Amino acid sequence: METHLSRSGLLQALLRASALCLAGVFVLSGRSGGVLLCYYRPLQARGGLCTNMTTECRPHERCFSGWRRYGPVSVLAAQGCASPELCGSNHTVTLAGSDYQISYTCCCHDRCNEAPAPENRLRQLLGVTVRPTDSITAGDPLHCPGE
């Protein structure tokens, strides 16, 4: 049995299929209320060149900034998404064959893990104590709003 579609019927079918595909794209790419956008940078020397990259976290992850400090100065830094279990902890990470203890500070809103402002860097060089959280609004990273 052969089925024939008129031009208008074919056009309507294509429009419906396109609408369904477009709706699927919006659903898949849409962010739910519990998904964060965070700044991302791989672990590297604190002064290393890095552009402002943004990443989307998985549900229930937090934005983090990770630091390795010697005295008041941060010498290694990383940013991205982390599970709540890492928040407030120290964790060993390997970089160029060496192990480093990284301190994780987390926060719960979009792009809250930005790097310290340049004036904080000056304070570090002058020996004024600067905590990694000076530019992070931490709240309670284990219990973010909306969970």
N, CA, C and O atoms as a GROMACS GRO file, in nm:
protein
  588
    1MET      N    1   0.084  -0.116   0.000
    1MET     CA    2   0.000   0.000   0.000
    1MET      C    3   0.089   0.123   0.000
    1MET      O    4   0.182   0.132   0.080
    2GLU      N    5   0.062   0.214  -0.085
    2GLU     CA    6   0.144   0.333  -0.103
    2GLU      C    7   0.074   0.452  -0.037
    2GLU      O    8  -0.046   0.470  -0.052
    3THR      N    9   0.152   0.533   0.037
    3THR     CA   10   0.095   0.650   0.103
    3THR      C   11   0.144   0.774   0.031
    3THR      O   12   0.263   0.788   0.004
    4HIS      N   13   0.054   0.865   0.002
    4HIS     CA   14   0.089   0.990  -0.064
    4HIS      C   15   0.058   1.105   0.030
    4HIS      O   16  -0.051   1.111   0.088
    5LEU      N   17   0.153   1.195   0.046
    5LEU     CA   18   0.132   1.316   0.125
    5LEU      C   19   0.125   1.435   0.032
    5LEU      O   20   0.205   1.448  -0.061
    6SER      N   21   0.030   1.519   0.056
    6SER     CA   22   0.024   1.642  -0.023
    6SER      C   23   0.138   1.733   0.021
    6SER      O   24   0.199   1.710   0.125
    7ARG      N   25   0.166   1.834  -0.056
    7ARG     CA   26   0.272   1.928  -0.020
    7ARG      C   27   0.242   1.995   0.113
    7ARG      O   28   0.332   2.010   0.196
    8SER      N   29   0.119   2.034   0.135
    8SER     CA   30   0.085   2.099   0.262
    8SER      C   31   0.095   2.000   0.377
    8SER      O   32   0.137   2.038   0.487
    9GLY      N   33   0.058   1.874   0.355
    9GLY     CA   34   0.071   1.772   0.460
    9GLY      C   35   0.217   1.745   0.493
    9GLY      O   36   0.253   1.730   0.610
   10LEU      N   37   0.301   1.740   0.390
   10LEU     CA   38   0.444   1.719   0.410
   10LEU      C   39   0.505   1.837   0.484
   10LEU      O   40   0.587   1.819   0.574
   11LEU      N   41   0.465   1.958   0.446
   11LEU     CA   42   0.515   2.078   0.512
   11LEU      C   43   0.475   2.079   0.660
   11LEU      O   44   0.556   2.114   0.746
   12GLN      N   45   0.351   2.042   0.689
   12GLN     CA   46   0.305   2.037   0.829
   12GLN      C   47   0.383   1.932   0.908
   12GLN      O   48   0.420   1.957   1.023
   13ALA      N   49   0.407   1.817   0.848
   13ALA     CA   50   0.483   1.712   0.916
   13ALA      C   51   0.626   1.758   0.945
   13ALA      O   52   0.679   1.734   1.053
   14LEU      N   53   0.688   1.825   0.848
   14LEU     CA   54   0.824   1.876   0.868
   14LEU      C   55   0.827   1.984   0.976
   14LEU      O   56   0.920   1.988   1.057
   15LEU      N   57   0.728   2.071   0.977
   15LEU     CA   58   0.722   2.176   1.079
   15LEU      C   59   0.706   2.116   1.219
   15LEU      O   60   0.769   2.161   1.314
   16ARG      N   61   0.621   2.013   1.232
   16ARG     CA   62   0.604   1.946   1.362
   16ARG      C   63   0.735   1.881   1.406
   16ARG      O   64   0.775   1.893   1.522
   17ALA      N   65   0.801   1.811   1.314
   17ALA     CA   66   0.927   1.745   1.347
   17ALA      C   67   1.033   1.848   1.386
   17ALA      O   68   1.108   1.827   1.481
   18SER      N   69   1.038   1.959   1.314
   18SER     CA   70   1.133   2.066   1.347
   18SER      C   71   1.104   2.125   1.484
   18SER      O   72   1.196   2.151   1.562
   19ALA      N   73   0.976   2.146   1.514
   19ALA     CA   74   0.938   2.201   1.644
   19ALA      C   75   0.978   2.106   1.756
   19ALA      O   76   1.026   2.150   1.861
   20LEU      N   77   0.957   1.975   1.736
   20LEU     CA   78   0.996   1.877   1.837
   20LEU      C   79   1.147   1.876   1.858
   20LEU      O   80   1.195   1.870   1.971
   21CYS      N   81   1.222   1.880   1.748
   21CYS     CA   82   1.369   1.883   1.759
   21CYS      C   83   1.416   2.008   1.831
   21CYS      O   84   1.503   2.002   1.918
   22LEU      N   85   1.358   2.121   1.796
   22LEU     CA   86   1.396   2.247   1.859
   22LEU      C   87   1.362   2.245   2.007
   22LEU      O   88   1.441   2.292   2.089
   23ALA      N   89   1.246   2.192   2.043
   23ALA     CA   90   1.208   2.182   2.184
   23ALA      C   91   1.306   2.091   2.257
   23ALA      O   92   1.344   2.119   2.371
   24GLY      N   93   1.348   1.982   2.193
   24GLY     CA   94   1.445   1.892   2.254
   24GLY      C   95   1.578   1.960   2.279
   24GLY      O   96   1.641   1.937   2.382
   25VAL      N   97   1.621   2.042   2.186
   25VAL     CA   98   1.747   2.116   2.204
   25VAL      C   99   1.737   2.208   2.324
   25VAL      O  100   1.830   2.215   2.405
   26PHE      N  101   1.625   2.280   2.337
   26PHE     CA  102   1.609   2.370   2.452
   26PHE      C  103   1.605   2.293   2.583
   26PHE      O  104   1.661   2.338   2.682
   27VAL      N  105   1.538   2.179   2.584
   27VAL     CA  106   1.530   2.100   2.707
   27VAL      C  107   1.668   2.047   2.745
   27VAL      O  108   1.707   2.054   2.861
   28LEU      N  109   1.742   1.994   2.648
   28LEU     CA  110   1.873   1.938   2.677
   28LEU      C  111   1.976   2.043   2.713
   28LEU      O  112   2.064   2.018   2.795
   29SER      N  113   1.966   2.160   2.652
   29SER     CA  114   2.066   2.263   2.678
   29SER      C  115   2.027   2.355   2.792
   29SER      O  116   2.110   2.429   2.843
   30GLY      N  117   1.900   2.351   2.831
   30GLY     CA  118   1.854   2.439   2.939
   30GLY      C  119   1.915   2.397   3.071
   30GLY      O  120   1.941   2.279   3.095
   31ARG      N  121   1.937   2.494   3.157
   31ARG     CA  122   1.995   2.465   3.287
   31ARG      C  123   1.885   2.458   3.390
   31ARG      O  124   1.794   2.542   3.392
   32SER      N  125   1.893   2.359   3.475
   32SER     CA  126   1.798   2.354   3.584
   32SER      C  127   1.848   2.446   3.694
   32SER      O  128   1.962   2.491   3.690
   33GLY      N  129   1.763   2.473   3.792
   33GLY     CA  130   1.800   2.566   3.898
   33GLY      C  131   1.919   2.519   3.979
   33GLY      O  132   1.986   2.602   4.041
   34GLY      N  133   1.949   2.389   3.982
   34GLY     CA  134   2.057   2.339   4.065
   34GLY      C  135   2.191   2.327   3.995
   34GLY      O  136   2.287   2.281   4.056
   35VAL      N  137   2.201   2.368   3.869
   35VAL     CA  138   2.326   2.355   3.795
   35VAL      C  139   2.396   2.490   3.792
   35VAL      O  140   2.336   2.592   3.759
   36LEU      N  141   2.524   2.490   3.828
   36LEU     CA  142   2.602   2.613   3.835
   36LEU      C  143   2.691   2.633   3.714
   36LEU      O  144   2.733   2.536   3.650
   37LEU      N  145   2.719   2.758   3.683
   37LEU     CA  146   2.825   2.794   3.589
   37LEU      C  147   2.942   2.842   3.674
   37LEU      O  148   2.925   2.928   3.761
   38CYS      N  149   3.060   2.786   3.650
   38CYS     CA  150   3.177   2.820   3.731
   38CYS      C  151   3.295   2.854   3.640
   38CYS      O  152   3.305   2.805   3.528
   39TYR      N  153   3.384   2.938   3.692
   39TYR     CA  154   3.508   2.963   3.620
   39TYR      C  155   3.591   2.837   3.626
   39TYR      O  156   3.590   2.764   3.725
   40TYR      N  157   3.664   2.810   3.516
   40TYR     CA  158   3.748   2.691   3.509
   40TYR      C  159   3.889   2.731   3.472
   40TYR      O  160   3.912   2.812   3.382
   41ARG      N  161   3.984   2.672   3.542
   41ARG     CA  162   4.124   2.679   3.502
   41ARG      C  163   4.190   2.556   3.561
   41ARG      O  164   4.169   2.524   3.678
   42PRO      N  165   4.272   2.488   3.482
   42PRO     CA  166   4.341   2.369   3.534
   42PRO      C  167   4.445   2.411   3.637
   42PRO      O  168   4.486   2.527   3.642
   43LEU      N  169   4.487   2.318   3.720
   43LEU     CA  170   4.590   2.345   3.819
   43LEU      C  171   4.716   2.393   3.749
   43LEU      O  172   4.767   2.327   3.658
   44GLN      N  173   4.766   2.509   3.790
   44GLN     CA  174   4.886   2.566   3.731
   44GLN      C  175   4.947   2.668   3.827
   44GLN      O  176   4.887   2.703   3.928
   45ALA      N  177   5.067   2.714   3.793
   45ALA     CA  178   5.132   2.816   3.874
   45ALA      C  179   5.040   2.936   3.886
   45ALA      O  180   4.973   2.973   3.789
   46ARG      N  181   5.037   2.998   4.001
   46ARG     CA  182   4.942   3.105   4.032
   46ARG      C  183   4.946   3.219   3.931
   46ARG      O  184   4.840   3.275   3.902
   47GLY      N  185   5.057   3.255   3.878
   47GLY     CA  186   5.064   3.366   3.784
   47GLY      C  187   5.044   3.324   3.640
   47GLY      O  188   5.055   3.406   3.549
   48GLY      N  189   5.015   3.195   3.616
   48GLY     CA  190   5.004   3.142   3.481
   48GLY      C  191   4.897   3.209   3.399
   48GLY      O  192   4.796   3.256   3.452
   49LEU      N  193   4.920   3.213   3.269
   49LEU     CA  194   4.822   3.272   3.177
   49LEU      C  195   4.698   3.185   3.172
   49LEU      O  196   4.706   3.063   3.156
   50CYS      N  197   4.584   3.247   3.185
   50CYS     CA  198   4.459   3.173   3.178
   50CYS      C  199   4.348   3.268   3.136
   50CYS      O  200   4.333   3.377   3.192
   51THR      N  201   4.271   3.226   3.038
   51THR     CA  202   4.156   3.307   2.998
   51THR      C  203   4.038   3.273   3.088
   51THR      O  204   4.038   3.168   3.154
   52ASN      N  205   3.940   3.358   3.092
   52ASN     CA  206   3.821   3.332   3.172
   52ASN      C  207   3.735   3.228   3.101
   52ASN      O  208   3.649   3.263   3.020
   53MET      N  209   3.758   3.102   3.132
   53MET     CA  210   3.675   2.995   3.077
   53MET      C  211   3.565   2.965   3.177
   53MET      O  212   3.584   2.976   3.298
   54THR      N  213   3.449   2.927   3.126
   54THR     CA  214   3.336   2.892   3.212
   54THR      C  215   3.296   2.749   3.182
   54THR      O  216   3.298   2.705   3.067
   55THR      N  217   3.260   2.676   3.286
   55THR     CA  218   3.214   2.538   3.270
   55THR      C  219   3.081   2.522   3.342
   55THR      O  220   3.051   2.596   3.436
   56GLU      N  221   3.002   2.426   3.298
   56GLU     CA  222   2.874   2.396   3.363
   56GLU      C  223   2.892   2.274   3.451
   56GLU      O  224   2.938   2.169   3.404
   57CYS      N  225   2.858   2.287   3.577
   57CYS     CA  226   2.874   2.177   3.671
   57CYS      C  227   2.760   2.076   3.657
   57CYS      O  228   2.653   2.105   3.604
   58ARG      N  229   2.787   1.956   3.707
   58ARG     CA  230   2.682   1.855   3.716
   58ARG      C  231   2.591   1.891   3.833
   58ARG      O  232   2.630   1.968   3.921
   59PRO      N  233   2.470   1.837   3.835
   59PRO     CA  234   2.382   1.865   3.948
   59PRO      C  235   2.451   1.831   4.081
   59PRO      O  236   2.521   1.731   4.090
   60HIS      N  237   2.431   1.912   4.180
   60HIS     CA  238   2.483   1.898   4.316
   60HIS      C  239   2.632   1.929   4.329
   60HIS      O  240   2.685   1.920   4.439
   61GLU      N  241   2.702   1.966   4.221
   61GLU     CA  242   2.840   2.010   4.235
   61GLU      C  243   2.844   2.156   4.274
   61GLU      O  244   2.745   2.228   4.260
   62ARG      N  245   2.959   2.200   4.324
   62ARG     CA  246   2.981   2.337   4.367
   62ARG      C  247   3.092   2.398   4.282
   62ARG      O  248   3.173   2.327   4.224
   63CYS      N  249   3.095   2.531   4.276
   63CYS     CA  250   3.211   2.599   4.219
   63CYS      C  251   3.322   2.591   4.324
   63CYS      O  252   3.294   2.601   4.444
   64PHE      N  253   3.446   2.574   4.280
   64PHE     CA  254   3.556   2.572   4.376
   64PHE      C  255   3.673   2.654   4.326
   64PHE      O  256   3.689   2.676   4.206
   65SER      N  257   3.752   2.697   4.420
   65SER     CA  258   3.886   2.748   4.394
   65SER      C  259   3.979   2.664   4.479
   65SER      O  260   3.956   2.646   4.599
   66GLY      N  261   4.084   2.613   4.418
   66GLY     CA  262   4.181   2.531   4.490
   66GLY      C  263   4.314   2.604   4.496
   66GLY      O  264   4.354   2.669   4.399
   67TRP      N  265   4.381   2.594   4.609
   67TRP     CA  266   4.503   2.670   4.632
   67TRP      C  267   4.611   2.585   4.697
   67TRP      O  268   4.582   2.498   4.779
   68ARG      N  269   4.735   2.612   4.661
   68ARG     CA  270   4.851   2.560   4.734
   68ARG      C  271   4.928   2.683   4.774
   68ARG      O  272   4.972   2.761   4.690
   69ARG      N  273   4.946   2.700   4.902
   69ARG     CA  274   5.007   2.823   4.954
   69ARG      C  275   5.140   2.792   5.022
   69ARG      O  276   5.158   2.685   5.080
   70TYR      N  277   5.231   2.886   5.012
   70TYR     CA  278   5.354   2.887   5.091
   70TYR      C  279   5.353   3.019   5.165
   70TYR      O  280   5.373   3.125   5.106
   71GLY      N  281   5.329   3.012   5.296
   71GLY     CA  282   5.312   3.135   5.372
   71GLY      C  283   5.188   3.206   5.323
   71GLY      O  284   5.085   3.141   5.299
   72PRO      N  285   5.194   3.337   5.308
   72PRO     CA  286   5.075   3.412   5.267
   72PRO      C  287   5.051   3.413   5.116
   72PRO      O  288   4.953   3.470   5.070
   73VAL      N  289   5.139   3.350   5.038
   73VAL     CA  290   5.130   3.360   4.892
   73VAL      C  291   5.080   3.230   4.831
   73VAL      O  292   5.131   3.122   4.863
   74SER      N  293   4.980   3.240   4.744
   74SER     CA  294   4.932   3.125   4.668
   74SER      C  295   5.027   3.101   4.552
   74SER      O  296   5.053   3.191   4.473
   75VAL      N  297   5.079   2.978   4.542
   75VAL     CA  298   5.172   2.948   4.432
   75VAL      C  299   5.109   2.861   4.324
   75VAL      O  300   5.153   2.864   4.210
   76LEU      N  301   5.007   2.784   4.359
   76LEU     CA  302   4.933   2.705   4.262
   76LEU      C  303   4.785   2.737   4.278
   76LEU      O  304   4.738   2.764   4.389
   77ALA      N  305   4.712   2.734   4.168
   77ALA     CA  306   4.569   2.763   4.176
   77ALA      C  307   4.494   2.681   4.071
   77ALA      O  308   4.549   2.646   3.966
   78ALA      N  309   4.370   2.650   4.102
   78ALA     CA  310   4.280   2.582   4.010
   78ALA      C  311   4.138   2.630   4.039
   78ALA      O  312   4.109   2.676   4.149
   79GLN      N  313   4.052   2.619   3.940
   79GLN     CA  314   3.912   2.656   3.955
   79GLN      C  315   3.828   2.558   3.876
   79GLN      O  316   3.876   2.498   3.780
   80GLY      N  317   3.704   2.541   3.916
   80GLY     CA  318   3.614   2.453   3.842
   80GLY      C  319   3.497   2.408   3.926
   80GLY      O  320   3.448   2.482   4.011
   81CYS      N  321   3.453   2.284   3.901
   81CYS     CA  322   3.341   2.224   3.973
   81CYS      C  323   3.394   2.112   4.062
   81CYS      O  324   3.490   2.043   4.025
   82ALA      N  325   3.332   2.094   4.178
   82ALA     CA  326   3.375   1.989   4.270
   82ALA      C  327   3.255   1.933   4.344
   82ALA      O  328   3.153   2.000   4.360
   83SER      N  329   3.268   1.809   4.388
   83SER     CA  330   3.163   1.750   4.471
   83SER      C  331   3.170   1.814   4.609
   83SER      O  332   3.277   1.858   4.651
   84PRO      N  333   3.058   1.820   4.680
   84PRO     CA  334   3.056   1.884   4.812
   84PRO      C  335   3.156   1.823   4.910
   84PRO      O  336   3.201   1.891   5.002
   85GLU      N  337   3.190   1.696   4.892
   85GLU     CA  338   3.283   1.630   4.983
   85GLU      C  339   3.422   1.694   4.982
   85GLU      O  340   3.493   1.687   5.082
   86LEU      N  341   3.461   1.756   4.870
   86LEU     CA  342   3.592   1.821   4.862
   86LEU      C  343   3.593   1.959   4.928
   86LEU      O  344   3.699   2.009   4.965
   87CYS      N  345   3.477   2.019   4.942
   87CYS     CA  346   3.468   2.156   4.994
   87CYS      C  347   3.524   2.165   5.136
   87CYS      O  348   3.485   2.087   5.224
   88GLY      N  349   3.614   2.259   5.157
   88GLY     CA  350   3.674   2.279   5.288
   88GLY      C  351   3.782   2.179   5.322
   88GLY      O  352   3.828   2.174   5.435
   89SER      N  353   3.823   2.097   5.226
   89SER     CA  354   3.922   1.993   5.253
   89SER      C  355   4.054   2.023   5.185
   89SER      O  356   4.066   2.115   5.104
   90ASN      N  357   4.153   1.944   5.219
   90ASN     CA  358   4.282   1.942   5.149
   90ASN      C  359   4.289   1.810   5.076
   90ASN      O  360   4.253   1.706   5.130
   91HIS      N  361   4.336   1.814   4.952
   91HIS     CA  362   4.339   1.694   4.870
   91HIS      C  363   4.469   1.692   4.792
   91HIS      O  364   4.514   1.796   4.743
   92THR      N  365   4.531   1.575   4.779
   92THR     CA  366   4.657   1.563   4.706
   92THR      C  367   4.630   1.556   4.556
   92THR      O  368   4.548   1.477   4.509
   93VAL      N  369   4.701   1.641   4.482
   93VAL     CA  370   4.691   1.646   4.336
   93VAL      C  371   4.832   1.638   4.280
   93VAL      O  372   4.926   1.695   4.336
   94THR      N  373   4.848   1.566   4.169
   94THR     CA  374   4.979   1.552   4.105
   94THR      C  375   4.989   1.649   3.988
   94THR      O  376   4.900   1.654   3.903
   95LEU      N  377   5.098   1.724   3.984
   95LEU     CA  378   5.125   1.817   3.875
   95LEU      C  379   5.271   1.802   3.836
   95LEU      O  380   5.360   1.819   3.920
   96ALA      N  381   5.298   1.771   3.710
   96ALA     CA  382   5.433   1.754   3.657
   96ALA      C  383   5.515   1.657   3.743
   96ALA      O  384   5.633   1.681   3.770
   97GLY      N  385   5.451   1.547   3.784
   97GLY     CA  386   5.521   1.444   3.859
   97GLY      C  387   5.539   1.470   4.007
   97GLY      O  388   5.596   1.386   4.077
   98SER      N  389   5.491   1.582   4.057
   98SER     CA  390   5.502   1.614   4.200
   98SER      C  391   5.363   1.619   4.262
   98SER      O  392   5.267   1.662   4.198
   99ASP      N  393   5.354   1.576   4.389
   99ASP     CA  394   5.228   1.580   4.461
   99ASP      C  395   5.217   1.708   4.542
   99ASP      O  396   5.315   1.751   4.605
  100TYR      N  397   5.099   1.769   4.541
  100TYR     CA  398   5.074   1.892   4.615
  100TYR      C  399   4.943   1.878   4.692
  100TYR      O  400   4.847   1.820   4.642
  101GLN      N  401   4.940   1.933   4.812
  101GLN     CA  402   4.816   1.941   4.889
  101GLN      C  403   4.743   2.068   4.847
  101GLN      O  404   4.795   2.178   4.862
  102ILE      N  405   4.623   2.052   4.794
  102ILE     CA  406   4.543   2.165   4.748
  102ILE      C  407   4.427   2.184   4.846
  102ILE      O  408   4.359   2.089   4.883
  103SER      N  409   4.405   2.308   4.888
  103SER     CA  410   4.292   2.343   4.974
  103SER      C  411   4.176   2.386   4.887
  103SER      O  412   4.191   2.470   4.799
  104TYR      N  413   4.059   2.327   4.910
  104TYR     CA  414   3.940   2.355   4.831
  104TYR      C  415   3.844   2.446   4.906
  104TYR      O  416   3.806   2.418   5.020
  105THR      N  417   3.806   2.557   4.843
  105THR     CA  418   3.706   2.648   4.895
  105THR      C  419   3.592   2.651   4.793
  105THR      O  420   3.616   2.670   4.674
  106CYS      N  421   3.470   2.632   4.840
  106CYS     CA  422   3.355   2.620   4.749
  106CYS      C  423   3.253   2.731   4.771
  106CYS      O  424   3.251   2.797   4.875
  107CYS      N  425   3.168   2.748   4.671
  107CYS     CA  426   3.059   2.845   4.679
  107CYS      C  427   2.944   2.796   4.592
  107CYS      O  428   2.960   2.701   4.516
  108CYS      N  429   2.829   2.862   4.604
  108CYS     CA  430   2.705   2.806   4.550
  108CYS      C  431   2.629   2.890   4.449
  108CYS      O  432   2.511   2.864   4.427
  109HIS      N  433   2.691   2.989   4.385
  109HIS     CA  434   2.616   3.062   4.283
  109HIS      C  435   2.704   3.082   4.159
  109HIS      O  436   2.826   3.070   4.167
  110ASP      N  437   2.642   3.112   4.047
  110ASP     CA  438   2.713   3.122   3.919
  110ASP      C  439   2.836   3.211   3.929
  110ASP      O  440   2.830   3.324   3.978
  111ARG      N  441   2.948   3.158   3.879
  111ARG     CA  442   3.076   3.230   3.867
  111ARG      C  443   3.121   3.293   3.998
  111ARG      O  444   3.178   3.402   3.999
  112CYS      N  445   3.096   3.226   4.108
  112CYS     CA  446   3.135   3.278   4.239
  112CYS      C  447   3.280   3.246   4.273
  112CYS      O  448   3.331   3.294   4.374
  113ASN      N  449   3.347   3.165   4.191
  113ASN     CA  450   3.483   3.123   4.221
  113ASN      C  451   3.588   3.199   4.141
  113ASN      O  452   3.688   3.142   4.097
  114GLU      N  453   3.564   3.328   4.122
  114GLU     CA  454   3.660   3.408   4.045
  114GLU      C  455   3.792   3.419   4.120
  114GLU      O  456   3.797   3.406   4.242
  115ALA      N  457   3.898   3.444   4.045
  115ALA     CA  458   4.031   3.459   4.105
  115ALA      C  459   4.034   3.587   4.188
  115ALA      O  460   3.957   3.679   4.164
  116PRO      N  461   4.125   3.592   4.287
  116PRO     CA  462   4.136   3.713   4.368
  116PRO      C  463   4.164   3.834   4.280
  116PRO      O  464   4.233   3.824   4.178
  117ALA      N  465   4.110   3.947   4.319
  117ALA     CA  466   4.131   4.072   4.246
  117ALA      C  467   4.278   4.111   4.252
  117ALA      O  468   4.348   4.071   4.345
  118PRO      N  469   4.328   4.190   4.154
  118PRO     CA  470   4.468   4.231   4.151
  118PRO      C  471   4.514   4.297   4.281
  118PRO      O  472   4.629   4.279   4.321
  119GLU      N  473   4.426   4.373   4.348
  119GLU     CA  474   4.470   4.437   4.472
  119GLU      C  475   4.501   4.332   4.579
  119GLU      O  476   4.584   4.358   4.667
  120ASN      N  477   4.437   4.214   4.573
  120ASN     CA  478   4.472   4.107   4.666
  120ASN      C  479   4.611   4.054   4.637
  120ASN      O  480   4.686   4.021   4.729
  121ARG      N  481   4.647   4.046   4.509
  121ARG     CA  482   4.781   4.000   4.470
  121ARG      C  483   4.885   4.095   4.528
  121ARG      O  484   4.988   4.050   4.579
  122LEU      N  485   4.862   4.226   4.520
  122LEU     CA  486   4.953   4.324   4.576
  122LEU      C  487   4.965   4.304   4.727
  122LEU      O  488   5.075   4.310   4.782
  123ARG      N  489   4.852   4.281   4.793
  123ARG     CA  490   4.856   4.257   4.937
  123ARG      C  491   4.937   4.132   4.968
  123ARG      O  492   5.009   4.129   5.068
  124GLN      N  493   4.927   4.029   4.883
  124GLN     CA  494   5.006   3.908   4.904
  124GLN      C  495   5.155   3.939   4.894
  124GLN      O  496   5.233   3.897   4.979
  125LEU      N  497   5.194   4.013   4.792
  125LEU     CA  498   5.335   4.046   4.772
  125LEU      C  499   5.390   4.132   4.885
  125LEU      O  500   5.509   4.124   4.917
  126LEU      N  501   5.304   4.213   4.946
  126LEU     CA  502   5.347   4.298   5.058
  126LEU      C  503   5.347   4.222   5.190
  126LEU      O  504   5.386   4.276   5.293
  127GLY      N  505   5.302   4.095   5.186
  127GLY     CA  506   5.303   4.014   5.308
  127GLY      C  507   5.179   4.026   5.392
  127GLY      O  508   5.174   3.973   5.504
  128VAL      N  509   5.077   4.095   5.342
  128VAL     CA  510   4.951   4.104   5.416
  128VAL      C  511   4.876   3.975   5.392
  128VAL      O  512   4.861   3.932   5.278
  129THR      N  513   4.827   3.912   5.498
  129THR     CA  514   4.759   3.785   5.485
  129THR      C  515   4.631   3.800   5.404
  129THR      O  516   4.545   3.883   5.434
  130VAL      N  517   4.621   3.718   5.300
  130VAL     CA  518   4.502   3.715   5.215
  130VAL      C  519   4.455   3.571   5.210
  130VAL      O  520   4.529   3.482   5.168
  131ARG      N  521   4.334   3.549   5.253
  131ARG     CA  522   4.279   3.414   5.246
  131ARG      C  523   4.225   3.390   5.107
  131ARG      O  524   4.182   3.485   5.041
  132PRO      N  525   4.225   3.265   5.059
  132PRO     CA  526   4.168   3.236   4.928
  132PRO      C  527   4.022   3.275   4.917
  132PRO      O  528   3.972   3.295   4.806
  133THR      N  529   3.953   3.286   5.029
  133THR     CA  530   3.810   3.316   5.025
  133THR      C  531   3.783   3.465   5.019
  133THR      O  532   3.666   3.505   5.022
  134ASP      N  533   3.885   3.550   5.011
  134ASP     CA  534   3.861   3.694   5.006
  134ASP      C  535   3.772   3.733   4.889
  134ASP      O  536   3.701   3.834   4.897
  135SER      N  537   3.774   3.657   4.781
  135SER     CA  538   3.690   3.692   4.666
  135SER      C  539   3.578   3.590   4.644
  135SER      O  540   3.516   3.589   4.537
  136ILE      N  541   3.552   3.506   4.743
  136ILE     CA  542   3.449   3.404   4.728
  136ILE      C  543   3.346   3.420   4.838
  136ILE      O  544   3.379   3.431   4.955
  137THR      N  545   3.222   3.420   4.799
  137THR     CA  546   3.113   3.420   4.896
  137THR      C  547   3.079   3.275   4.922
  137THR      O  548   3.010   3.211   4.842
  138ALA      N  549   3.125   3.222   5.034
  138ALA     CA  550   3.114   3.079   5.057
  138ALA      C  551   2.977   3.036   5.110
  138ALA      O  552   2.924   2.935   5.063
  139GLY      N  553   2.920   3.108   5.204
  139GLY     CA  554   2.796   3.060   5.264
  139GLY      C  555   2.821   2.922   5.322
  139GLY      O  556   2.923   2.900   5.387
  140ASP      N  557   2.730   2.830   5.301
  140ASP     CA  558   2.748   2.692   5.343
  140ASP      C  559   2.751   2.606   5.218
  140ASP      O  560   2.645   2.569   5.167
  141PRO      N  561   2.872   2.572   5.166
  141PRO     CA  562   2.881   2.500   5.039
  141PRO      C  563   2.825   2.359   5.044
  141PRO      O  564   2.801   2.298   4.940
  142LEU      N  565   2.803   2.305   5.164
  142LEU     CA  566   2.746   2.172   5.172
  142LEU      C  567   2.594   2.175   5.162
  142LEU      O  568   2.532   2.072   5.134
  143HIS      N  569   2.534   2.290   5.184
  143HIS     CA  570   2.388   2.304   5.178
  143HIS      C  571   2.353   2.429   5.098
  143HIS      O  572   2.315   2.531   5.155
  144CYS      N  573   2.366   2.420   4.968
  144CYS     CA  574   2.336   2.534   4.882
  144CYS      C  575   2.186   2.557   4.875
  144CYS      O  576   2.107   2.464   4.890
  145PRO      N  577   2.145   2.682   4.852
  145PRO     CA  578   2.002   2.712   4.839
  145PRO      C  579   1.940   2.632   4.725
  145PRO      O  580   2.004   2.606   4.624
  146GLY      N  581   1.817   2.593   4.743
  146GLY     CA  582   1.745   2.521   4.638
  146GLY      C  583   1.763   2.372   4.640
  146GLY      O  584   1.711   2.302   4.553
  147GLU      N  585   1.836   2.320   4.738
  147GLU     CA  586   1.853   2.174   4.744
  147GLU      C  587   1.764   2.114   4.851
  147GLU      O  588   1.765   1.993   4.871
   0.00000   0.00000   0.00000
